[in-house]
Each structure stands twice: as C-alpha cells, then as structure tokens.
Amino acid sequence: MTIGTSATVLLRPYEAADLADIVAIERDCFPDAWREQDFVDWLAEPGCAATVAVKDGKVVAFLVFQRKRKRIGIIDIAVSPLARHLGIARQLIDSLVSQSGCRKIELEVRQTNVGAQMAYLKCGFIVTGLKRRYYPDGEHAVHMTRHVAG
C-alpha cells in the first residue's frame, strides 16, 4: 500500500506531537535508526530544527537540520517507504534552501546508499569528500554539498 499518488504535501515545522511518527519513519528507513531520545537530544541543540511533510493527514517524511552561520547541515532526512518516489524529499530540501538564507547545505550519506546519493545529485548537491569510518558500523560516508546563490 502507498499513501496517495500525487506529491501534494503540507510542509510544516516539527511539533513535539510528531515525535512518534518520525521515530517510526526512521525505523522503517534505516537499520541503525535513531532512538526517540536521539531526536529529542538533537532538536535541543542550538540551531537545530526539523520540518515534517504531511500527506493525507499523516506525517510521511521529515528533515532535521542544524544552522551554523551561513551553512546548514542536514542531520537526518527520511521518507516513509509508503510515500517514496513522489518528490517529497526534494520538496523538503527545496523548502530548506528557499527559507534558510544560507550559502551552503551539507550532508553525509552512506557510501553504499547509491539511491540517496543519486537523489541528492538531482537536488543540486555535489560530492565534496569521503569521511572514512563515519558510521558506527565502520562504513564510510560520502560528504555532499549544495551551494546556494545569494
């Protein structure tokens, strides 16, 4: 089962009531999923915030980011498997770019997650490095950056 067939979503700031939904999406998407407390801790950090995507009344995706001066780091982004291939991740990223006033956005993605890397390339990111043994299991991370005009 998928959630709808169009990419009509509402993007809004994260609210505490969304926590259970984003933890569930995280678990559905990643083998090394963040725990509920991980989200609580990150969102308490200076400059951290999150945006959620709501479709058909249900949170189907989220993006956690941290602003540092004129740079934003995407800390975590995930789309429910039931809502993939609708352009929701791109909408989250584009919204972040348009509202951020930043000069660049950076992220890390598992070296083996080629699908996500391709999606980020389509969103204007470029590969800018490799972080060796970045993940707890020892996997490398590809560092990607999107430069923003302005």
VENKABEL-V879858 format. One record per residue. N is the residue number from 1. SS is DSSP state (alpha for helix, beta for strand, coil for the rest). PSI is psi in whole degrees, -180 to 180 (none if undefined). BURIAL is 1 if it has 24 or more other C-alpha atoms within 12 Angstrom, else 0. Layout:
N&SS&PSI&BURIAL / N&SS&PSI&BURIAL
//
This chain:
1&coil&138&0 / 2&coil&165&0 / 3&coil&103&1 / 4&coil&179&0 / 5&coil&-7&0 / 6&coil&166&0 / 7&coil&23&1 / 8&coil&110&0 / 9&coil&157&1 / 10&beta&125&0 / 11&beta&132&1 / 12&beta&162&0 / 13&beta&146&1 / 14&coil&141&1 / 15&coil&152&0 / 16&alpha&-32&0 / 17&alpha&-14&0 / 18&alpha&-9&1 / 19&alpha&-48&1 / 20&alpha&-38&0 / 21&alpha&-43&1 / 22&alpha&-32&1 / 23&alpha&-41&1 / 24&alpha&-43&1 / 25&alpha&-45&1 / 26&alpha&-46&1 / 27&alpha&-35&0 / 28&alpha&-22&0 / 29&alpha&-29&1 / 30&coil&136&0 / 31&coil&-26&0 / 32&coil&50&0 / 33&coil&146&0 / 34&coil&149&1 / 35&coil&166&0 / 36&alpha&-43&0 / 37&alpha&-31&0 / 38&alpha&-44&0 / 39&alpha&-46&1 / 40&alpha&-45&1 / 41&alpha&-47&0 / 42&alpha&-45&0 / 43&alpha&-12&1 / 44&alpha&-11&0 / 45&coil&147&0 / 46&coil&134&0 / 47&coil&-1&0 / 48&beta&144&1 / 49&beta&175&1 / 50&beta&153&1 / 51&beta&141&1 / 52&beta&153&1 / 53&beta&127&1 / 54&beta&128&1 / 55&beta&133&1 / 56&coil&37&0 / 57&coil&8&0 / 58&beta&138&1 / 59&beta&122&1 / 60&beta&-8&1 / 61&beta&162&1 / 62&beta&161&1 / 63&beta&124&1 / 64&beta&131&1 / 65&beta&162&1 / 66&beta&128&1 / 67&beta&130&1 / 68&beta&106&0 / 69&coil&-122&0 / 70&coil&25&0 / 71&beta&146&1 / 72&beta&134&1 / 73&beta&127&1 / 74&beta&116&1 / 75&beta&-40&1 / 76&beta&140&1 / 77&beta&136&1 / 78&beta&146&1 / 79&beta&132&1 / 80&coil&137&1 / 81&alpha&-25&0 / 82&alpha&-9&0 / 83&alpha&20&1 / 84&coil&163&1 / 85&coil&28&0 / 86&coil&2&1 / 87&coil&15&1 / 88&alpha&-42&1 / 89&alpha&-42&1 / 90&alpha&-41&1 / 91&alpha&-42&1 / 92&alpha&-46&1 / 93&alpha&-46&1 / 94&alpha&-39&1 / 95&alpha&-42&1 / 96&alpha&-45&1 / 97&alpha&-47&1 / 98&alpha&-26&0 / 99&alpha&-5&0 / 100&alpha&-34&1 / 101&coil&18&0 / 102&coil&166&0 / 103&coil&-26&0 / 104&beta&153&1 / 105&beta&135&1 / 106&beta&155&1 / 107&beta&165&1 / 108&beta&145&1 / 109&beta&144&1 / 110&beta&140&1 / 111&coil&-32&1 / 112&coil&-8&0 / 113&coil&71&0 / 114&alpha&-35&0 / 115&alpha&-45&0 / 116&alpha&-40&1 / 117&alpha&-43&1 / 118&alpha&-41&0 / 119&alpha&-42&1 / 120&alpha&-38&1 / 121&alpha&-41&0 / 122&alpha&-23&0 / 123&coil&7&1 / 124&coil&6&0 / 125&coil&154&1 / 126&beta&155&1 / 127&beta&127&1 / 128&beta&3&0 / 129&beta&180&0 / 130&beta&128&0 / 131&beta&110&0 / 132&coil&138&0 / 133&coil&42&0 / 134&coil&-39&0 / 135&coil&155&0 / 136&coil&-29&0 / 137&coil&3&0 / 138&coil&-4&0 / 139&coil&146&0 / 140&coil&157&0 / 141&beta&140&1 / 142&beta&126&1 / 143&beta&129&1 / 144&beta&148&1 / 145&beta&142&1 / 146&beta&119&1 / 147&beta&138&0 / 148&coil&128&1 / 149&coil&148&0 / 150&coil&none&0
//
